[in-house]
Amino acid sequence: MIRVGFIGVGGMGFVQSQAFAQAKRCKVVAASDPSEASRSRFAEAYPDAALYTDHKALLADANVDAVVISIPTGLHKDVASDCMKAGRPVLCEKPLARTVADCKRMIDVSEKTGQLLMVAHCRRFDTDWGTIAKIFNKGTIGAPVLWRHCSASKFSLWNPSKWFMDDKLGGGPLIDGAVHNWDFANYMFGKPESVLTSSIKLDETCTAIDTGTAIVRYETGNQLLLSWSWATGGGGLFDFIGPKGSIMQGAGDLATPELDQTTYGYYRTADQGGAKKKLVKFKKTNMYVTQAQHFIDCIEGKAKECLSPATEAIKAIAVAEAILTGGPAGREVKIKV
């Protein structure tokens, strides 16, 4: 039985605790958070868990075997390093760190202490995006492909936390939100080569870049086009286009009343002309529970390898750092790890 402590339980930390509560061979035993409100909510959910105001007190608790870190990104390096030096394997919320330099320091501590440093890139455990990867790997739409993803929302309306839009602590949507895309594109396409990017400042009350567009090029010839804003509402786009056809979200015009859209999700593929369409079904699962179980399996030696190690997550930060560097000037930047 792996006894898990949670550092930061105000947002994703609480979500992670719920996932671990459903995983096998582990128990939620402790949490630390400076917020009294967050600690109170955690106490209601886990009345037997120990509560602390800071992470060092939690690490002094011999009842904690492993930790999950869900605090502002800019604080990851120091806190994760403290945990690993204290002999605890770590699941760190994405992004791994605010900079590549900080990621390298964390990986160095992991190697020196021999402690696991896994990153919560939940999409690697998601049957939804996993279905896209399977279709792509089968060569259904050919290669190279262009993945297009556009999203816009007024972030402050659904998340009151200010640190996400602080440049040093959170970095804004092009690192905090889009890091899922950078990581999953690296997973599917291979080594990222360069990025051409441009950003627009729409909200002067925050220090982070709030709106930007990037085209990431990969050595394999594939590309990812992403446009994301946390400053205003807007439309969305999510598809893959290739020389043989396309992959689109949802059942679209292939939907029928018989489709079970509660248990299953759907994508549809089409040939280049759009005449031949096919529905692809996947079973919906809780990616956070699957991720939590994999973390436990890694600690216990039941997994062949960690599927989301820090050594892979750093590559997504390298993409984000290149985008944030080149965005204001609208120039191409080579990606380096």
N, C-alpha and C positions, 0 to 999 in steps of 0.2 A: 504494500500500500504506500503510494507516494503522497506525502502530505504537502499541499501546495499553499503558498502565501502569495498575496496579491499586493503589489505596490502601485497605488493609484486605483481607486474604484469609483471615480465620479462618472465616467462615461464607458469607454470600451473595457476598462478593467472590470466593471460590474457585468458586462456582457460576457467577458471571458470567464468570470467566476461561474456564471450560469452554465456555460459550456462544460467546464471541468466538473461541475456537479453531476453532469450526465455521463461523463466518461468513466471507463472502468479502471479499477485498481488505483484510484486516487481519492483524496478527500480535501475539501476546502477547509483550511484550519486557521488562517490568519489574514489580516489585511492592514495596510498602513495608508493613511491619507490625512493631510492637514485639515481637510474640510470636515467639520462636525456633521454636516448634513449627509455627506457621502458615507461616513462611518456609521451613522444611524441607520441608513438604508441597508447597508451591508449587515449590520447586527440583526435587523429584522429578518433578513433572508437566511442568515447563518448564526443563530443565537449561541452556538457553542464555540464560535471562532474567536480568537484573540484579536484585539484591536490596538493599533498603535498610531501615533501621529507622524512618525517619520520612519524611513526605511531601515535605518541603522538599528532601531529598537526591534524591528521585525527580524532582522538578521541575527540578533542576539538570542532569538527564540529557537532553542534546540529542537522544537517540535516541527519546524519548517524544513522540508527536504529540498524543495525547488520553488522558484519564484516566477511570477508573471509580472512584467513591467508595462504599465499603461499610464505614462506621465508625459508631459510635453516633450517633444522630440529633442529639443536642445539640451535636455537634462539626461538623456539616455546614457551617454558615454560614462559619466561619473557614477551613476546609480548602478548600471549593469556591471561596471568594473568592480564596485564594492561587493556586489552579490557574488560574482565569480571568485573574487579573492577570499570571500567567506565560505567558499566551498559549495556554492549552490548553482545547479544548472539553471539557465535562464531562457524563458520565452519572452522576447522583447517585441512590443507592438511595432508595427511599421509606422513610418520609415525607421530603418535601423538607427540612423543618426542624422543630424542636420548637414554634415559635411562628410566627404570621403575621408578626410584626415581623421575625424572622430571615429569613423567606421574601422579604419585601420588600427587605431589604438584599442578598440574593443576586441577586435579579432586577435590582436597580439596578447591581450590579457587572457582570452579564451585558450589560446595555444599554450601559454605559460602555466596556466592553472589546470589545464586539462578538463575544463568545464564546458559543457554544451552551451552554445549560443545559437539558439534557433530564433528565427524572425517570423512574426505573425503575418506572413503574406498569405492570407486565407484563400485567395483565389486559386492557389496551387492545390487546394483541397476541395474545390467547388465543382460539382457535377455540371453546373451551368457553363462556366468558361472552359471546363474540361472537355465538354462536348465540342466546343469550337476547335480545340487543339486536336481532337480525334479526327474531325472532318478535314482539317488542314493537313494533318499528317498522312491521310489517305490519298492526298493529291486530288481531291474532288474538284477543286476550282483551279488547280494548276499552281504554278509559281513563276515569277515572284508575285506576291500579293500586297495589297494596300489595305491595312486595317484603319478604318475611319471611326473616330469616337469624338463626338462633340456634346458638351454638357454645360448648362448654366443654371445657377440658382443663387438666391440671396442667402448666403451662408448664415448670417446673423439671425435670420428668421427662424431657423430650425436648430441652431446651436449657439447658445449665448456665450460659450467659452471664447475669450479674447485671444488666447495664446496662439490659436491656429493661424491668425492673420498677423502675428508678430514675426518679423523677418528672421530674427535669431532663434526664437523658440519653436515656431511652426513652419514658417517658410511659405505658407499659402497653398493653394490648390495644385500648383504644378509640381509640388513635392509630396504634400501630405495625401491628397486624393489621387493624383495621377500616378503615384508610385506603384499602384496596383498594375497599371498599364505597362509602365517601364519594366517591371519585374516579369510580368506574364509574356510580354513581347520578347524579352531576353530568353525566357524559357522555350518559346516556340521558334523564334527566328535565329537565335544564336548571338554572336558577338555584335554589339552595337558599334557603329563606326563613327558617325557624325550626326549632328543635329542642326537644323536650320530653324530659328525661332524668332518670334516677335511678341512683345507684350504691350498691353495697354493698361494704364492706371485709371480705374473708374471710381475707386473709393479712396479718397484722400485721408480718411480717418485711420487707415491701417498702414503699417510699414512694409508688409509683404506685397509681392506682386499678386494682384487679385485676378487678372485676366490675361491669358496668353495662348498662343498657338505654336505648335512645334511639329516638325517633320523629322522623325528619327530614321536614319538609314542604317541598314544592317549589311554586314559583309556578304550575306547570302543573297542580297538584292531585294529583300522584302523591305517594306516601309510601314511606319506607323504615323498617321496624322492625328494629332489630338488637339482639340481646342476646348479650354475649360475656363469657366469663370465662377467665382464665388461673390460677385458684386451685383448681379442682377438676374432676374428671371429670363428664361429663353427656351428655345427648343432643344431637341436632342437628335443624335444620329449615332448608330452603332451597326456597322456592317463590315464585311470583308469582300473585296473584289479582286478577281484574278483573271488570267487569260482564258480560263475555261468556264468561268461563271462567278457566282456570288453566294455568300452566306448572310442571311438576314435574321434578325431577332423575331421571335414569335411565329405563330402559325399563319398570320396574315390572311390572304384570301383562301388559304387551305383549311381554315378553321371550320369546324362543324359542331353542332350541338353535342355530339357524342364524345368530343375530346375532353379528357379529364385534366383540367388545368389547375386543379388543386394538388394532386399528387405528382403530376408531371409538368415539365416545361418543354418548350418547343423552339426549334430553329427550322428554317426552310432554306433549301439550296435551290439554285436555278442555273440553267446553262447560260451561255453568253447572250443568247437572244431572249431569254426569259420565258421560253415556251415550255421547257421541261422543268417542272418543279417537284421537289421532294420534301416531305415532312420528316424531320429528325426529332425523335422524342428522347428525353432524359428524365430520370427520376429525381425529384427535388430532395435534397438532403441538407442538413445543417452543417455548413462548412466549418463553423467554429468548433463544433463537437468533434468532427473528424480531425481537425487540427490539434485539438487538445489531446485526443487519444494518441496521435502520432508523437507528440511531445513526451507523453508518458512512455510509449513504446521505445522511444530513443533512449530515455533515461534507464530503462530496464534492460536495454540491449536486445529488444525484440524486433527492432526495425533494422533492415539491412544497411540503410543509410538515412541521414536526415534529409528530408525533401525540401527544406527551406533553410539552409545554413546561412550564416552571416557572410560566408565567402561568396555566396551567390547574391545575397541582398545588397552588397556593396556596389554591384554593377548597376542596380537600379538608381542608387544614389549618385553614381557617376553620370548617368543620363540626366537626372534632375539638376545636378550641379551645373552641367554644361548648358542646360536650358535657362536656368536662372542667371547664368553668367552672360549668355548671348542675347537674352530676351530684350533688355532695354535698348540695345544697339541694333537689334534685328540682323544679327550676323550668324554665319555658320561657325560651329565650334566642334573640334575633334573631341571624341569621348575617350577619356583616359581613366584607368583604375590604378 
